[in-house]
Amino acid sequence: MPGFYCRDIKLFSVSGDNPGQLEPVVDTVERSKGFMGAISIRLEGHETKVFYCRFHFVRTNVNNIIPRLIEKDYFRQWRYTMRERDYLLDVVSYTASGILLMMIFYSLAVYLQNKNREFIFYALYTLCTAFLLFLKSFLNLSGSAFHYFYEEYLDFMMMTASVFTYLFFVRQFINTKEDHPRLDTFCAGRSW
């Protein structure tokens, strides 16, 4: 296993008998959720080989190379142990996501009572932020295609959408166009 944020892993070996010949390693593990991101290596007794790995990192700022040789029978437990290192951080993220979910219900209730359109934007802001926190903990160190897409693109899109919907909410809620024109130009991104 080269690391948690790698895709398209190809493994090559060089045997001690023929040091100049790179041979691709045939992966014998079925592609299941339990073995995502790992390649199976089989060695006979007293066999010596050198392994080379070619892979592509996922475009994220949390990439790292942590090459590990793990016995096949212990792989699930090792992944579980690696995922559960930040258990308290996951608890805090899930709690914050739950609080944000209550804020969504509150802002929708305010919208239904007062018909203030800006609270729809506040609900969208809160929804994007809640999904951002929840998915960051829920998908932590998993090797799925959706997680790679989330780490590369979706988290940035969700964060950008939450910032813009919050700015729109603030401009509507405190009526910056009429009451605070300088703040309105600042929030709208126009120069003074």
C-alpha positions in Angstrom: 0.0 0.0 0.0 1.8 3.2 -1.1 -0.6 5.7 0.6 -4.2 6.7 1.1 -4.6 9.2 -1.7 -3.1 7.3 -4.7 -4.9 6.0 -7.8 -3.9 3.8 -10.7 -1.3 1.8 -8.8 1.0 -0.4 -10.9 3.6 -2.6 -9.2 6.7 -4.0 -10.9 9.2 -6.4 -9.6 12.8 -7.3 -10.3 14.0 -10.7 -9.3 17.4 -11.5 -7.9 18.1 -13.8 -10.9 17.4 -11.3 -13.6 18.1 -7.8 -12.3 17.5 -5.9 -15.6 14.0 -7.2 -16.3 11.0 -5.3 -14.9 7.9 -7.6 -14.6 4.4 -6.3 -13.8 3.0 -7.8 -10.6 -0.3 -9.4 -11.2 -2.8 -8.3 -8.5 -4.6 -11.4 -7.1 -6.9 -9.5 -4.7 -10.4 -8.7 -5.9 -11.2 -5.1 -6.0 -13.4 -4.9 -3.0 -14.0 -2.1 -0.4 -11.7 -3.9 2.0 -8.7 -3.8 -0.3 -9.1 -0.4 -2.1 -5.7 1.2 -2.7 -3.6 -1.9 -2.0 -1.9 -4.4 -4.3 -1.3 -8.0 -3.3 2.3 -9.3 -3.4 3.1 -13.0 -3.2 6.6 -14.2 -2.4 7.8 -17.8 -2.0 10.1 -18.8 0.8 13.7 -17.5 0.5 12.7 -15.5 -2.6 14.3 -12.1 -3.1 12.7 -9.3 -5.2 12.9 -5.6 -5.5 9.6 -3.8 -6.1 8.9 -0.6 -7.9 5.6 1.2 -7.8 4.0 3.7 -10.2 0.9 5.6 -9.2 -0.8 8.9 -9.5 -1.5 11.1 -6.5 -4.9 12.5 -6.0 -4.9 16.3 -6.3 -5.2 17.2 -2.7 -3.1 18.9 0.0 -3.1 15.8 2.3 -1.0 13.5 0.0 1.7 11.5 1.5 3.7 8.4 0.8 3.5 5.7 3.5 4.6 2.5 1.9 3.6 -0.5 4.0 3.8 -4.2 3.7 0.9 -5.7 5.6 -0.1 -9.3 5.9 -3.3 -9.9 4.0 -5.2 -11.3 7.0 -4.4 -8.2 9.0 -5.2 -5.6 6.3 -8.7 -4.8 7.4 -7.7 -4.4 11.1 -4.8 -2.2 10.0 -7.0 0.1 7.9 -9.5 0.3 10.8 -6.8 1.2 13.2 -5.5 3.9 10.8 -9.0 5.4 10.3 -9.8 5.4 14.1 -6.7 7.4 15.1 -8.7 10.6 15.0 -11.8 9.3 16.7 -12.4 12.4 18.9 -12.0 14.6 15.8 -14.7 12.6 14.1 -17.0 12.9 17.1 -16.6 16.7 17.1 -17.2 16.9 13.3 -20.4 14.7 13.5 -21.6 16.9 16.5 -21.0 20.1 14.6 -22.8 18.6 11.5 -25.8 17.8 13.7 -25.9 21.3 15.1 -25.7 22.7 11.6 -28.6 20.4 10.6 -30.7 22.0 13.4 -29.7 25.4 12.0 -31.0 24.3 8.6 -34.4 23.4 10.2 -34.5 26.7 12.1 -33.8 28.8 9.1 -36.4 27.0 7.0 -38.9 27.5 9.8 -38.1 31.2 9.9 -38.6 31.3 6.1 -42.0 29.6 6.4 -43.1 32.0 9.1 -41.9 35.3 7.8 -41.4 34.6 4.1 -37.9 36.2 4.3 -36.1 34.9 1.2 -32.7 35.4 2.7 -33.1 32.5 5.1 -33.2 30.1 2.1 -29.7 31.3 1.4 -28.7 30.8 5.0 -30.1 27.3 4.9 -28.0 26.6 1.7 -24.9 28.0 3.4 -25.5 25.8 6.4 -26.2 22.8 4.2 -22.9 23.2 2.3 -20.9 23.7 5.5 -22.6 20.6 7.2 -21.9 18.4 4.2 -18.3 19.7 4.1 -17.7 18.7 7.7 -19.6 15.4 7.6 -18.0 14.1 4.4 -14.5 15.1 5.6 -14.8 12.8 8.6 -17.0 10.1 7.0 -14.7 9.5 4.0 -11.5 9.8 6.0 -8.8 7.6 4.6 -11.1 5.6 2.2 -9.9 4.7 -1.2 -13.2 5.1 -3.2 -13.6 7.0 -6.4 -16.1 9.4 -4.8 -13.7 10.2 -2.0 -11.0 11.0 -4.5 -13.4 13.3 -6.4 -14.4 14.9 -3.1 -10.8 15.5 -2.1 -9.8 16.9 -5.5 -12.8 19.1 -6.5 -16.0 18.7 -4.5 -14.8 20.1 -1.2 -13.6 23.3 -2.8 -16.8 23.7 -4.7 -18.8 23.2 -1.5 -16.7 25.7 0.4 -17.0 28.3 -2.4 -20.8 27.8 -2.6 -21.1 28.3 1.1 -19.1 31.5 1.1 -21.2 33.0 -1.7 -24.5 32.0 -0.2 -23.4 33.4 3.2 -22.4 36.7 1.5 -25.8 36.9 -0.3 -27.5 36.2 3.0 -25.7 38.9 4.9 -26.4 41.5 2.1 -30.1 40.7 2.2 -30.4 40.3 6.0 -28.9 43.6 7.0 -30.1 45.4 3.9 -26.6 46.6 2.9 -27.8 48.2 -0.4 -29.8 50.9 1.5 -28.5 50.9 5.0 -24.7 50.3 4.5 -23.7 51.1 0.9 -19.9 50.9 1.6 -20.4 47.4 3.1 -22.6 46.5 0.1 -19.8 47.4 -2.3 -17.3 45.4 -0.3 -19.6 42.3 -0.1 -20.4 42.5 -3.8 -16.7 42.6 -4.6 -16.8 46.0 -6.4 -14.1 48.5 -5.8 -14.9 51.6 -3.7 
